């Protein structure tokens, strides 16, 4: 019983941090989505099935987590969201050169990873 509660809390922490990760440039959302899946899978079949049935999971993470890759649309959506959030952080850094350079490196790392390391798969209709 205590183990299920621990995994449930872990799943909700992952869910909250994944939402934060979608909004904050330096905090990646993906590992927290995986943490959410892990926590919910071990604590609540209902929550786990809910998460797996969400549109964002199906369109963005499902094929990637199965080791198949991502569709061009999913890649572009992730690249756009990373670009927008990092762009906001870049502007907010103002004259802080080291902060801007770090954000630029993080952005470039994301772009290179999604373009060259993640396989592009055809859209499923």
C-alpha positions as CSV (number, residue, x, y, z in Angstrom):
1,X,0.0,0.0,0.0
2,X,2.8,2.4,0.9
3,X,4.6,1.6,-2.3
4,X,1.6,2.5,-4.4
5,X,1.2,5.8,-2.6
6,X,4.9,6.5,-3.2
7,X,4.6,5.9,-6.9
8,X,1.4,7.9,-7.1
9,X,3.1,10.9,-5.5
10,X,6.1,10.3,-7.8
11,X,3.7,10.3,-10.8
12,X,2.0,13.6,-9.7
13,X,5.4,15.2,-9.1
14,X,6.5,14.2,-12.6
15,X,3.2,15.6,-14.0
16,X,3.6,18.9,-12.3
17,X,7.3,19.2,-13.2
18,X,6.5,18.3,-16.9
19,X,4.0,21.2,-17.0
20,X,6.7,23.4,-15.5
21,X,9.2,22.0,-18.0
22,X,7.0,23.0,-20.9
23,X,7.1,26.6,-19.6
24,X,10.6,27.1,-18.4
25,X,13.4,27.0,-21.0
26,X,16.1,25.2,-19.0
27,X,13.9,22.6,-17.4
28,X,13.2,19.8,-19.9
29,X,9.7,18.3,-19.8
30,X,10.5,15.0,-21.4
31,X,12.2,13.2,-18.4
32,X,9.3,14.3,-16.2
33,X,6.7,12.9,-18.6
34,X,8.6,9.6,-18.4
35,X,8.6,9.9,-14.6
36,X,4.9,10.4,-14.7
37,X,4.4,7.4,-16.9
38,X,6.6,5.3,-14.6
39,X,4.8,6.5,-11.4
40,X,1.3,6.1,-12.7
41,X,2.1,2.7,-14.2
42,X,3.1,1.4,-10.8
43,X,0.4,3.1,-8.7
44,X,-2.9,3.5,-10.6
45,X,-4.0,1.7,-13.7
46,X,-6.7,4.3,-14.2
47,X,-4.3,7.2,-14.1
48,X,-1.8,5.4,-16.3
49,X,-4.4,4.6,-19.0
50,X,-5.6,8.2,-18.8
51,X,-2.1,9.5,-19.4
52,X,-1.6,7.1,-22.3
53,X,-4.8,8.2,-23.9
54,X,-4.1,11.9,-23.8
55,X,-3.6,13.6,-27.2
56,X,-0.2,15.1,-26.2
57,X,1.1,11.7,-25.2
58,X,-0.1,10.0,-28.4
59,X,1.0,12.7,-30.8
60,X,4.3,13.5,-29.2
61,X,5.7,10.8,-27.0
62,X,4.1,7.4,-27.8
63,X,6.2,6.5,-30.9
64,X,9.3,8.0,-29.4
65,X,9.0,6.0,-26.2
66,X,8.5,2.9,-28.2
67,X,11.8,3.5,-29.9
68,X,10.3,4.3,-33.3
69,X,11.0,8.0,-33.6
70,X,8.8,11.0,-34.0
71,X,6.7,12.4,-36.8
72,X,7.8,15.5,-38.6
73,X,4.9,17.4,-37.0
74,X,5.8,16.3,-33.5
75,X,9.4,17.3,-34.0
76,X,8.4,20.7,-35.4
77,X,5.9,21.2,-32.5
78,X,8.6,20.4,-29.9
79,X,11.2,22.5,-31.7
80,X,8.8,25.4,-31.9
81,X,7.9,25.2,-28.2
82,X,11.6,25.0,-27.2
83,X,12.4,27.9,-29.5
84,X,9.6,30.1,-28.1
85,X,10.3,29.3,-24.4
86,X,14.1,29.7,-24.8
87,X,13.5,32.8,-26.8
88,X,11.5,34.3,-23.9
89,X,14.3,33.4,-21.5
90,X,16.8,34.9,-23.9
91,X,15.0,38.2,-24.0
92,X,14.5,38.2,-20.2
93,X,18.2,37.7,-19.7
94,X,18.8,41.2,-21.0
95,X,22.5,42.1,-21.0
96,X,23.6,38.9,-19.1
97,X,25.9,37.5,-21.7
98,X,26.7,34.2,-20.0
99,X,23.0,33.5,-19.4
100,X,22.2,34.1,-23.1
101,X,25.1,31.9,-24.2
102,X,23.9,29.1,-22.0
103,X,20.4,29.4,-23.4
104,X,21.7,29.5,-26.9
105,X,23.7,26.3,-26.2
106,X,20.7,24.6,-24.7
107,X,18.5,25.7,-27.7
108,X,21.1,24.5,-30.2
109,X,21.5,21.2,-28.4
110,X,17.7,20.6,-28.6
111,X,17.6,21.5,-32.2
112,X,20.5,19.2,-33.2
113,X,19.1,16.4,-31.1
114,X,15.7,16.4,-32.6
115,X,16.9,17.0,-36.2
116,X,19.8,14.4,-36.2
117,X,19.3,11.9,-33.4
118,X,15.6,11.3,-33.4
119,X,14.4,9.3,-36.3
120,X,11.6,10.9,-38.4
121,X,8.7,8.5,-39.0
122,X,5.7,9.0,-41.4
123,X,2.5,10.4,-40.1
124,X,-0.1,7.9,-39.1
125,X,-3.5,8.7,-40.5
